[in-house]
Amino acid sequence: MSQSIPALEFSKVSVVYGDKTSFEVRALDGINVKFPESSVTGIIGHTGSGKSTLAMLTNGLLKPTEGQVLLFGEDIWSKKHSMKEIRSRVGLVFQYPEYQLFDETVEADIAFGPKNIGLDPEEINKRVMTAADFCGLSEKELKRSPFELSGGQKRRAAIAGVLAMQPKVLVLDEPAAGLDPKGREEILGGLDEYRRAYGATLLLISHSMEDIAKYTDRILALKNGKVCLQGTLDEVFAKAELMFDAKLDVPQITKLFIELKKRSICASTDVYTVERAKQMVETVIREAKNA
């Protein structure tokens, strides 16, 4: 993982809607954030905190009012880059992407992006099959109309269309929203496999802190357009009480350890998975026996 040049960086970025009008809203306010290459960052915050605005900035769907969006150290709005190039390198998956399916077959839908950038048929077919595999789609499903699929299958087909472009940065806005636990596992697990295979950088916007704790290694918390907390999982969950006080959600298991710390039973709150909780409880019991 590159420590010198982040895959994506926001430098003093502000976005103002209705600038210089009575309806002016500052959606993002001078944020500085670095997303290391090959990392997975969970982005959290209340509705209106700036999460969706941040997502649209990543591949040029929105231009910052102030500041720079840097992709591997270069401003995406510099004249040397075309938006077509930027959007082939930064994939953006909006919430409920299945509503964007349009072609006659799933296979054709996934192939649309690679075909649009002029790849040869052999490479297109290779990318379609690889993306379908990451998203758990069978060859039989590829030949079907996307409108014949179940909701979960449509979601996987839509995400496969973005993966077929093989973006180096992938931004996902609630990719598992509305799915059952098995569906969530299939989609988020497949995305993690893609990241590992291609060294991609993922930004995962989610309201599920359980998903954030399981699939990410960093957290960015936004509040009223500003950075509230950012860092590794351990760094952020060590300040779990601050998240709780700011009315940001935390995993149920973390809430338990916040209460245990208040009762002086446990000294730490950087507990966000069941396995980590098990280790912590065993440590507490062992120390109590040796006291």
Secondary structure, DSSP 8 states (H G I E B T S, - for coil): --SSS-SEEEEEEEEEETTTSTT-EEEEEEEEEEE-TT-EEEEE--TTSSHHHHHHHHTTSS--SEEEEEETTEETTSTTS-HHHHHHHEEEE-SSGGGG--SSSHHHHHHHHHHHTT--HHHHHHHHHHHHHHTT--HHHHTS-GGGS-HHHHHHHHHHHHHTT--SEEEEESTTTT--HHHHHHHHHHHHHHHHHHT-EEEEE-S-HHHHHHH-SEEEEEETTEEEEEEEHHHHHTTHHHHHHTT----HHHHHHHHHHHTTS-S-----SHHHHHHHHHHHHHHHHH-
